[in-house]
Amino acid sequence: MTKAIMIQGAGSNVGKSMLVAGIARACVRRGLSVAPFKPQNMSNNAAVTTDGGEIGRAQALQALACGLDPVVDMNPVLLKPETDIGAQVIVQGKRFATMKARDYGKQKAKLLPPVLESFDRIGRDRDLVIVEGAGSPAEVNLRAGDIANMGFAAAANVPVILVGDIDRGGVIAQLVGTHAVLPPEDERLIKGFAINKFRGDPTLFADGMDIIAARTNWAPLGIIPWFADAWKLPAEDVMDIASRKGGAIKIAVPRLNRIANFDDLDPLTATPDVSVEIIDAGRPLPGDADLIIIPGSKSTIADLAHFKAQGWDVDLQAHLRRGGHVLGICGGYQMLGAEIIDDDGIEGPPSRVAGLGLLDVRTIMVPQKRLALSNATYIPTNDAVTGYEIHIGQTEGPDCDRAWLSLDGRGEGATSPDGRVMGCYLHGLFSADAFRSAFLRNLGKTVTQHDYAAGVETTLDALADHLESHMDIDQLLRLAD
């Protein structure tokens, strides 16, 4: 029977996703066949899988750490928030329903069978499955019907390692408090604990480890110092999107309320010649930006209204008058057009709204979502581009006659007559090094070639080294028995 271990957090954003990726890479380097698994994820940053579905971006990174292609069974339930109280529910890679949180709470127990089915498939012929929890098991008010933490661990009989985040403070209370509130049958599943994001001298917390171990009877697996290169890995959580000071090319990105698939920014952030500045609500778009990127959105019409409410539409016009460039990707591409037509009410009440009017195109929202891994060519230089499409809506208009990508034998994207406003549906295109350099050179700046994929691999290896030094991987593997 395949071994499995589950990494749960004593709170949200304790670093579970990165720990799973690093542990997976460490175990692969030991010669084990490893696969990642997350029963339920919540993220608008999704990855398109090789079997034609979508999963959370973190599981795609974890698959890379394992040397595997991402497949839907790695994340069988994905929640993609559309409003503050509702989300699209993706089950085994496909849209299942759109539900309010209260309704999903009543229905989620019905999703346990497909979750266990996916877990069974992903573990076949593997030495180890590393499972990632979501949120915290201490939320015992949500225990009924749970499929993300202890509900899954109990159903699949998987031992658990609980991780605390010392950077937030109160880590002893995080772990001992979780022990205190869990029912005995759940608490027995936790076999060990670890402390993450420690800054300073870890020996100063030795007494703290002893206190936690004495009060919980869980095995201590280590104090993991802050991993400074974490920013070099693709982020999944919208809270992890941050400005990054780099070179002379300045790219500004407005933070949309429902920003989606923001992994387009990762290769740019990693490029030494580029500085990426994330612009929060209430701040103007900077006047000295070379390029403004309007990213993808899970709720294009609502985010377009938010964009205009900040006055960013006025800032965008001023940016273009100064000779700047604009790129819209997916939802951002739709916003750049003259109109968005949603007669069927796919994103809310039926509506037709004026876009930013910077591209002569119109978008019609359609219920069918396009999910595809795509190979393209950057027409100006003939450089190869690999990416993915994940969108609803069809965009057409005169500016599409100036497509700047050739995708699967068809033109993709649109360009304004002066060439300074561009849009497309292809995500992930900046991962292609030659294209990224050529695109940035169009801004009139010098660009040094940078191997983005190699940088991610190097960082995964560094993360594995980091965990081998500070976490008891041997003990973790014994607990997986």
N, C-alpha and C positions, 0 to 999 in steps of 0.2 A: 504494500500500500504506500502511496506517495506521502512523504513527510510534508507537513505544512506548519507554518508559524504565522501568527497574526500580530501586526504592529498596530496598537491602538494608542491614542493620545489622551492625556488627562485634560485636554482642552483642544480647541481648534487651532490650527496653524502652529503646532509644536514641531513641525518638521518631519512628519510621518512619510510624506511622499519622497523626500530626498533620502531619508534613512532606508526606505525600501530599495530605492535605486542603488544606493551605495552597498548595502548588504548583498543585493543581487549580484552586483559586479564582483564583489569580493568572493562570493561563493562560486561564481562562474570561473574565476581565476583559479579556484581550487579544484576545478575539473568537474563540477556538478552541473547537471542540466536543471535550470531554474526557470520558473515562469512567475510573473506578477499577477495579482488578482485583487480587485476592489469590488465588493458586492454592490455598493451604491455610492455614487459620486454626485456632487453638485458643482457644476462648472459650465460656463458658456465658452470655455476655451477647449474645444473638442478636436480630436484627431480623426481623420478618415482612415479606416482599416483596410487591409488587403482583401478582406472578404466582404467589402461593400457596405459597412456600417459606420457608426461613430462611437467613440469612447472618450473618456477624459484624457486631456493632454498629458497628465502625469503618468498614466498607464502606458502611453506611447513612449515616454522617456524611459520608464522602467523596462519596457520590452527591449529598447535599444541597449540598456545596461545588461540584459540577458542575452543579447545577440539574436533576438527574435523579431519577426515582423509583428506589428500590432494586429490583433483580431478581436472581434466583439466579445468573446467569452472572457477577456481580461477585465471587463467592466460591464457586467450585464445590465445594470440599471444606472442611467445617467439622467440627472435632473438639470434642466437648462432654464434658469429663471427668466421669465418674461415680464413679470411685475413684482411688486413687493410681496404679494401674497399668492402668486401662482407660477407654475413652471410647466414646460413641456417635458413629458416623461418618455425617455428612450429606453426600450427594453430589447436587449440583445441586438443593439445596433440600429433599431428601427423605431420610428415614432409610434408610441402606444396611445397616448392621450395628452391633453392639456388639462391640468387640474389645479385647483386651489390647494393650499397647504393642508387645510382641514380635511378636504376630501381625500387627498393622497394618504393622510394618516390613517384613514379608515380602510384604504385599499391595499396598502403596501404589504400586508401579510400574504396577500395572494401572489405576490411576486417572489416569495421565497422559493417555490419549486423551480422556476427558470434560473434563479441565482444558483441553487445547488446543482442544477443540470450543467450550467456553465462551469462551475467549480470542478465538477467531475471530469468534464472534457479537458479543461486546461491542465489538469494534473496527470492525465494519462501519459505514461512514458517519461515522466519527469522525476528527478530526484527530490526536488523541493519546490513547493509553492509558497511564496511570501505574500501574505494577505495584508492589505491596508484597510484600517477602519476609517470611520468618518465622524468628525465631531468628537464626542466624548461618551464613554459608557456610563459616566456619572449622571447623565441626563435620564435618570430612572423614570421620570414622568413620561418618557417616550419609549420605554422598554416594551410595552405591549405591541406585538407585531413587528418589532425591530428586525431589520435585515442588514444593518450597516455595521453593528458592533457585536454585542454579546448575543443577540438573537441569531446572527449567523454563526458565531463561534460555537454556540451550544448545539445548533442544528447540525453543523459539520464536524463537531468534536475537535476543534482546532485550539491548541494552547495559545495563550496571549502573552505578549510583552507590552507593558504599559510605559509610555514615554512622557516625561514631564519637561516643561519648558522653563528653565531657570531664569532666562532673560526677562521674563515677565514678573519675577518675584513670587514668593509664596509657594515654591515647588514642593516643599514638604506637605503643605496643606493640600496641594493638588493631588498628590499620590495617596497620602494617608486618608484624606477625605473621600477619595474614590473608593478605597477599601471599606470605609465605614458605611457608605450608602448602598453598596452593591448587595443584592440578595446573596446568600451563601452559595447557591448553585452557580451563580455567575462568578463570584469572587474566586471559587476554586479553579476556574479556568485560567486565571492569571498566574503565570509561573515565574515571571521576572520583571524587572523594571530597569529603566535607564534614564539618565538626565541629559538633556540636549541643550545646545546653545550656551555653553558655559564660557564666560570671559574671565581671564585671569588665571590664577594658580588653582588647578583642580584639587590639589591636596587640602585646600582650605575647606572643602565640603566633605571631607572624609567622615566627620562625625554625623553630618546630615544623612549620608548614605546608611550609616549604621542605625540611625533612628528610624528611617523608613523601613529598612529590612526587619528590624525588631518588631515594629508595629504591624507589619503586613505579612511577614514570613515569606516574602518574595525574594528571589535570587537577584542580587545586584549585578547588572551587566556592564556598568561603566558610566563614567562622566565624559560626555562628548563635547569637546571645545567647539566654539563657533567656527564654522567652515567658511573662511573668508571668500572663497571663490564660488560660493553658491549662486551668485548672480550670473555666472557664465553658463548655467544650465537653464533650459527653457522653463519659465514659470507657468504655473497653472492658476494660482489664486490671483484674482484681480487686485488684492491688497498688496501683492508683491511687485506690481508694476511700479517702477521708480525711474526717475531721471538718472542719467549716467553721463558724467562729464568725460569727454574724450577729445577728439581732434577738432579741426576748424570747421567741418561741415556741420551745421546746426539744423537738426530736424525737430520740429515741434509736433506734438501729438495731443489733441484735446481728449481728456478722459471722459468718455461717454458713460451715461448711467448703466447701460446694458452692453458695454463693450464686449466683443466676442472675438475669439481666435486672434488674440493679440500676440501670438507667437511670431507674427510677421516682424515684430520689433526686435526679437532676440538677436538675429544676425547683425542688425544695424548697431545695436548696443555693443556687440562684441567687436565691431570694426574699429580699429584704433583711430582712424581719421574722422570718426563721427561722434558728435555729442547729441544725445537724445534727451529732450526736455518734455516731461509730461505736464500738461496744463490742466489744472483742476478748475472746477466750476468757480466763477467769481473772478478769475484772472483773465486778462486779455491775451490773445495770441501774440507772441513776441514779434516785435518789428524787425529783428535782425535774423530771423530764420531763413535758411536757404530753401527748405522744403517743409510743407505742412502735410502730414498724413492724417486723413480721416479714416479710422480703422473700421473693422467690422462691428456689427451690432446685432443683438438678438431681437431688438424691437426698433426697427429703422425709423418708423414714423414718430414714435415717442422720443427717440434720441435726436431726431431732426428738430423737433420742437424745443428740446433741451438745448441743442446747439444754438438755435436762434435766440433763445431766452438769455444766453450768456453774452449776446452781442458778437459772437464769433463769426457770424455771417458778414458783419461789417468789417471785422478785422481781416477776414479772408480777402475781401475786395481790396482793402488797403495793401495787403501783402502782395497781391497780383500787380497792383499799380507800381509797387516798388521793384517789380521784376522777379518776384518769387515764383516758386513752383508749388503745385498742389497734386497730391495723389490720393485717390479714394479707393479703398479695397473693400469689395463685397458691399456691405451696408453703406459704407462711406461712398462707394461708387454710385449707389442708388441715390444718395442724398445730393450728389453733385448735379444731377439732372434737372430737367425743367419741372417734372411732375412725378409723383408716386401715386399709382391708382390701386386702391384696395377695395374694389366693389364687393368682394365676397366677405369682407370683414375678417381676414386671416390674422391681422395683427390687432384687432380690436373692432370697434364699430365701423361699418363700411364708410369709406372716406376717399377723397381725392385731395392731396395736399401739394402745394407748390414746393419744389425743391430749391436748391441754392442757385440754380440757373447758370451754372458755370460750364456745363456740358449740354449740348443739344441732343439729349436722349430722354426717354420716358421709361419708367419701370411699371410693369403690371404684376402685382402679386398673384401668385398661383399656389394652390395647396400642395403641389408636388415638390418635395425637396430634392435638389440635385446633390448627390454625394458621389464624388469621383476622385480618384488619384489620377493626375493628369501630367503629361509631358508636353512642353511647349517650347517655342523658339522666340527669342526676343528679335523682332523683325529688323531693327536698325543695325544690329551687329551679328545676327545669326547665332547668338550664344544660346546654349541649351538651358532650359528652366524646368525644374520639377516642382510640382506643388499639388494642391488639392482644392476641390470645389465643395462648398457646403452652404447652400443658400436656397431660399425660395425667391421667386421673382424672375421675370424675363425683361431684359433691357434692350431697347432698340432706338434708333434715331440716326440722323445724318452724321453725327460725330463717330458713330461706330464704323463708318467707312474708312476712318483713319485708325483702324485697329493696330495696336503695337505689339501684340502677341499672336503667334500662329499656334493654335491649340487643337490637337487632334485633327488637323487638316482644315480648320476653320479660323477665321479671324476672331480674336477675343480682345475686348476692351474698347475704349474710345479715347480720342484726343481732341482737344480744342484746336481751332485753326492756327493759333499762335504756338501750339505745342507745349504750353506751360501748365495745362490742366489735363490730367490723365486719370483714368479709372479702369478697373478690371475686377473680375470675380475670383481670380486665382490667388489663393492663400499660399504662403510658404515660399514664394518666389525668391525672396532675398537670401534664402539658404544657398542658392546657386552663386558661387564666388565670382565667376567671370561676368555674369549678368549684373550682380550687385555693383561691381566696380564700374562697369560700363554705364549703368543707370546714374550712379553718383557723379561720374565724370561729366554727365550732361548738365550738372549744376555749375559747371565751370571751375571745379576744384580738383586738386591733385589727390589721387586715391592709390593707396598701397594695397596690393593683393593680400587677402587674408583668408586662410582655410578654416571656415567656420565649423564644418563637420569634425575636422581633426581636433579643433579646440574643445568641442563637446566631449569627444572620446577621451582626451587628455584629462579633462576635468572629472569625468566619471572614474577614471583610474586613480586620480588624486583623492577623490572622495572615498574610494574603496581603501586606499592606503590609510586615510585619516581614521576610518572606522576600525580597521585592523589594529591600529595603534591604541585606540581609546575604548574599544568595545570588545567584550569577550564573545567573539564570533563562535569559538568552539563550544562554549556553554550554550549559546543560542541554538546551535545545531543539535546539541544533546536534548535541549528542551523540546525541540521539534519532534522528537521521538514520542 
